[in-house]
Amino acid sequence: MQTSLTRLSLLMIALLSGASALGPAAMQILLPALPVIREDFGVSTGVAQLTLSLSMLSIAVATLVYGPVSDRFGRKPTLMIGSIITLVGSLACFIAPNVLLLILGRVVQAFGGAVGLVVARAIARDVYGPQESAKIISTLVMVMVVIPMLSPALGGELMFLFGWRSVFLIIAAFSLLILTTLYFRLPETLAEPAVFQGLSGMFRTFAVLMQSPVFRGYGFSVAFVSVVFFSFISAAPEIMVSVLHRPATEYGYYFVMIPAGFMAGNYVSRRYGNHLGTFRIIDIGSKISLAGISLTLALQWSGLRHPIFLFLPIAVAIFGGGLTLPNAQAGAINEFPRHAGTASGLTGFLQMGLSSIAAQLVAIIFNGTAYPLLLLMFTASLFSLLSFRLGVGRPVTRAD
């Protein structure tokens, strides 16, 4: 590692964590307001839903762009440009006079917010190298997952107090805070810029990465773990009301178990990651996820339909994801050190691309029971383990 920076301050880790969470949080904070937006603009539910689904697609596409750009032009300017785009998109959403411009603003907002997903991980790789970076990425991933999980509750409170447009002012203010702090406090961490050869060169680099079985193993492991998260987040509120016949107000109380499970997994990953090694901790995490989802299916088949029998075993599965996700992401980025940004971007694209498909699929296959969701989650968890095992194989030493 050629950079003179050997450690990130706590402020910088917090900043990068916030930047990682900005895009997903901005995407999900509007969820409680979708029915109100539909009524305000007089559009169908499907049109209002585009404010979410196109945001996910925008994030997926953006992750492909930011990686190569940060590899060529540096981490700091790329992060700053993304923050500016988020700020502009948020303000455009705030003043949007119709649903079409609101959707367009959401696409711009999400495109900018995606920058932290890619560049923060690359910075961690620049500074800490292949071994220690997994610990920092664990923190980034935890914040990136937990804050968006909690953001709909914040969005609901803001909507109740100040109206649904107020959520965009919060995102704009957060973007401005990140931008200002980046400008004054973040050093450049890229030691050796990669040659940028335009779109054709970018896609050639993507092809090189995808030709690596190890990268594919790590990358698809990350993607399918994310499918487990996003499919549950998308379907759980409807299942709570329609299947379990519980009031929507109870959902938030039970849902606390999910981010708690993920945070616990991240803690164990940071605490014991170096001791266990990347391979073992991913393998253990994948098996825990499968076990948690299998237990949930068994409880549903046995007729135990109380929310605790859905959320608690799924929290166990999410605990396993908390072990797997940061280590698999670090593994994917470490496979190509000179293209850490591109590898992070491609991994992010696989995450958000497959997750956006899963989010729509769970709505299509919903049949009035929890089984379609759980079977989809089980399949995704199984694919995560198989992708990792077939792509990465078994290491020759304990410490990867």
Summary of the structure (lengths in Angstrom):
residues: 400
radius of gyration: 20.1
end to end distance: 17.8
largest distance: 61.0
contacts: 1551
relative contact order: 0.15
helix: 84%
strand: 0%
